[in-house]
Amino acid sequence: MRFFVVFLSFLSMFTVAERAYGAPRAKGTTGDMRHQAAPTGFLNKTMVIDGHPRHYVLYVPREYKPDQRWPLIVFLHGMGERGSDGLAQSEVGIGRAIRLHPDRFPCLVVMPQCPDKVAWVKAVRDIDTCLHDTRRDYSVDDDRIYLTGLSMGGYAAWQYGAEKVKTFAAIMPICGGGKVNDAEKLARAPIWAFHGADDKTVKPKKTQEMVEAVKKAGGQVRYTEYPGVAHNSWDKAYEDAEAIKWLLSQRKK
C-alpha cells in the first residue's frame, strides 16, 4: 500500500512537470514552427525592418498541419487600409471573404500593411519580409505561392508580380493598373484580373490595357468585368468560389 501511494505521488509530480515544461520533444524536431502544432485563425504577427517593428496578419487554416506543404496567398490591400496597427488590412477584401467562406481557403494567407502616406512601391520590403518570414516559419509549398491585391494593391499586384514573377504560380489583380512594358514578364504566370464596369476611381481601361498587353506577349490571362459595379469589385471577386478554386489550382511550371 505504501509503495502504491509513493507511486501515485511520483506520477502526480511528473504530470505537473509536463504541464509546466511541455511534453518531451520527439526526436528529430526543432524549435522551428514548421515541425510543431501551430495556432490557427487570423494571427497577429510582427516583423522587423531597419530595427523597427512592423505588424501584419497571417491567416492559418484550422486544418493546418506542419507535416504537409500548404499553398500561400500574398494579399495587398488598398489605400484606405494603410497604417501601423497591423489589423485594418485583414478586414477588407480577402480577409472578409475568408471569414464568410473559410472552406474555400485551405491555404495560408499573409496580409502585410503598407505604411501611411506611401504606396506599395515604397513598401516592397514589407512584402518581401513577411513573405520570407512566413516561408521560414510555416510549411509552404513553394510551387503554390500566389499574389493578389485590390485598388492600390491591385496596382502592386501587377507591378510587384512582374518583378517577382518567378516566385508566384499565379496573379490576381483587382481594380488596379500596371505598366504595359511589364507584359513580357507577366506573361510567365497565369493571371485572372477583375474590375467593375462603373469604376470611377480606377477606370476599367487600366485593367483592360494590361490584359491586352499580356495577351499580346503570349500570356495566359483571364478578365472579368462586373456590369453595374463601381470601385468595390473585390467583394465579388474574392467571394467567387470558381476564382479562388482556379487560383489555388495553379502551380509553377
C-alpha positions, 0 to 999 in steps of 0.5 A, spaced: 500 500 500 505 504 501 509 503 495 502 504 491 501 511 494 509 513 493 507 511 486 501 515 485 505 521 488 511 520 483 506 520 477 502 526 480 509 530 480 511 528 473 504 530 470 505 537 473 512 537 470 509 536 463 504 541 464 509 546 466 515 544 461 511 541 455 511 534 453 518 531 451 520 533 444 520 527 439 526 526 436 528 529 430 524 536 431 526 543 432 524 549 435 522 551 428 514 552 427 514 548 421 515 541 425 510 543 431 502 544 432 501 551 430 495 556 432 490 557 427 485 563 425 487 570 423 494 571 427 497 577 429 504 577 427 510 582 427 516 583 423 522 587 423 525 592 418 531 597 419 530 595 427 523 597 427 517 593 428 512 592 423 505 588 424 501 584 419 496 578 419 497 571 417 491 567 416 492 559 418 487 554 416 484 550 422 486 544 418 493 546 418 498 541 419 506 542 419 507 535 416 504 537 409 506 543 404 500 548 404 499 553 398 500 561 400 496 567 398 500 574 398 494 579 399 495 587 398 490 591 400 488 598 398 489 605 400 484 606 405 487 600 409 494 603 410 497 604 417 501 601 423 496 597 427 497 591 423 489 589 423 485 594 418 488 590 412 485 583 414 478 586 414 477 588 407 477 584 401 480 577 402 480 577 409 472 578 409 471 573 404 475 568 408 471 569 414 464 568 410 467 562 406 473 559 410 472 552 406 474 555 400 481 557 403 485 551 405 491 555 404 495 560 408 494 567 407 499 573 409 496 580 409 502 585 410 500 593 411 503 598 407 505 604 411 501 611 411 502 616 406 506 611 401 504 606 396 506 599 395 512 601 391 515 604 397 513 598 401 516 592 397 520 590 403 514 589 407 512 584 402 518 581 401 519 580 409 513 577 411 513 573 405 520 570 407 518 570 414 512 566 413 516 561 408 521 560 414 516 559 419 510 555 416 510 549 411 509 552 404 509 549 398 513 553 394 510 551 387 503 554 390 505 561 392 500 566 389 499 574 389 493 578 389 491 585 391 485 590 390 485 598 388 492 600 390 494 593 391 491 591 385 496 596 382 502 592 386 499 586 384 501 587 377 507 591 378 510 587 384 508 580 380 512 582 374 518 583 378 517 577 382 514 573 377 518 567 378 516 566 385 508 566 384 504 560 380 499 565 379 496 573 379 490 576 381 489 583 380 483 587 382 481 594 380 488 596 379 493 598 373 500 596 371 505 598 366 504 595 359 512 594 358 511 589 364 507 584 359 513 580 357 514 578 364 507 577 366 506 573 361 510 567 365 504 566 370 497 565 369 493 571 371 485 572 372 484 580 373 477 583 375 474 590 375 467 593 375 464 596 369 462 603 373 469 604 376 470 611 377 476 611 381 480 606 377 477 606 370 476 599 367 481 601 361 487 600 366 485 593 367 483 592 360 490 595 357 494 590 361 490 584 359 491 586 352 498 587 353 499 580 356 495 577 351 499 580 346 506 577 349 503 570 349 500 570 356 495 566 359 490 571 362 483 571 364 478 578 365 472 579 368 468 585 368 462 586 373 456 590 369 453 595 374 459 595 379 463 601 381 470 601 385 468 595 390 469 589 385 473 585 390 467 583 394 465 579 388 471 577 386 474 574 392 467 571 394 467 567 387 468 560 389 470 558 381 476 564 382 479 562 388 478 554 386 482 556 379 487 560 383 489 555 388 489 550 382 495 553 379 502 551 380 509 553 377 511 550 371 
